[in-house]
């Protein structure tokens, strides 16, 4: 049975909801999953799992990392996750020029770790709606398909 670790940063609850959707989709595909808030997690947690997923919001006009995610992000840069599969999703507000920039930032860091991209990123405008849930379920299915093909 494949294992997954989902780490999320959420201020308004939107990304916690996204993480819950991802967690449920993983469980529905018979993946053992553990979900943690980013301030309660460490990138080394990804060493003991097959699939690594980060759900984070983007903060402010300049597309900043959430304060609670900075240490995790910086420490993730130092990891070697070769052999792992990753996915990144998260919410933002299309009002800002840097919509969901942190999602792209985390994807870039995962590439540096040697992990294999399991799916394209998923960006949600504010709270997930029906169409977003479908995208998140497809996101999870793609990651599982790539991981299972090993």
N, C-alpha and C positions, 0 to 999 in steps of 0.2 A: 504494500500500500504506500502510495506517495504521501509525502508530508509537505506542509506549507506553513510559512510564518507570514502573517499579515501585520504590518505596523502602520498606524495611522496617527495623523495630527489633525485635531478638530477643535475649532473655537466655537462655532455655532451649532455643531451637531451634524452638519452636512457630511463631513468626511467619516464620522463615526457610522453614519447610515450607509455610506458607500462601502466602508469596510465590512459592515454586517451583510450587505448584499453579496460582496465577494466571498465572504466566509461561507454563506449559505450555498452559493453556487459551487464552491469547492467541495463542501460536504455532500452535495447532491451528486457529485462525480466521484464519490468514495475516496476523497482525499482527507487525511487527518490534518486538521488545521488548528493553529494557535494564533490568537489575535491579541495585540497589545497596543496601548497608547504609546506614542513615540518616546515620551519622557520616562516610560517604564521599561524601555527596550534598549538593547545594545546591538550594534551590527554583528557582533560575534554570534548572536542568536541564529543568524542565517547559516552558520557553519553546520548546524545539526539538522538541516532541512533540505528538501529537494527544490522547493519553489519559494522564492523571496518576492514579496509584494509590499510596496509602499503606497499609501493613500495620503496625500497631503494637500492642504490648501495653499494658495498663494496670497501673500499679505501685501496690501498697499499698492500705491501707484507704480512703484518701481519693480514689482514682482519679487518681493523679498521672501526669503525662507521664514517660516514661523519661528519665533524665538525658541520655542521648545524643541525645534527640530535641528537647530544649528549644530549641536554637539554630535548628534547621530549622523548628520550629513558629513561632517568633517571626518568622523571616525570611519564611516563607510568607505571613504576614499582610500583608506589604508588596507582594506580587506582584499583577500584573494578568494574569490567565489567561483573559480573555475569549476565547471561541472554542474553548477546550479543554473536554474532558470529564473528569470525575473520578469516582473510586470510592474508598471507604475500607472496609477490613476489618481484623480483628485478633482477638487472643485475650485472654481474661481468665479469671477464676476466679469462678464463681457464689457461692463462699463469701463474697465481699466485696459490700457494699451497692452499691458503684459499679462494677458489672460492665461492663467494656469502655467506660468513660466516655471514654477517650482516642479511641476510634473516633468517637464523637459529636463530640468536641472538634475533631478534624481535619476532619470533614464541615462543621462550622460555619465553620471558617476558609476552606475551599475555597469556600463560598458567598460569603464576603466578597471573594474574588479575582475574582469574575465568571465563574468556570468553571461549566459546566452539569453538574448531577448526572446521571450515567449510570445509576446503579442505587442502590437502597437499600443501606445499610451491611450488612455481614455480620459477625456476632459469633460467635466460636467459644469454647466452654468448654474451656479448656486446649488439648489437641492436636486437630487436625482428624481426624474420623472420616468414614466413608463418606457420611453425610448432609451433613456440612459440605462435603465435596468437591463434592457435587452443588450445594449452595447457591453455592459459589464459582464453579463452572462456569457456573451460571445468571447470577450477578452479572456475569461477564465477557461473556457473550453479550448481556446487556441493554445494557451499555456500548457494545459494538461495534455493536449494532443502532441505537442512538441516534446514534452518531458516523457511521455509514454513511448514515443518512437525510438527511444534510446536502445 
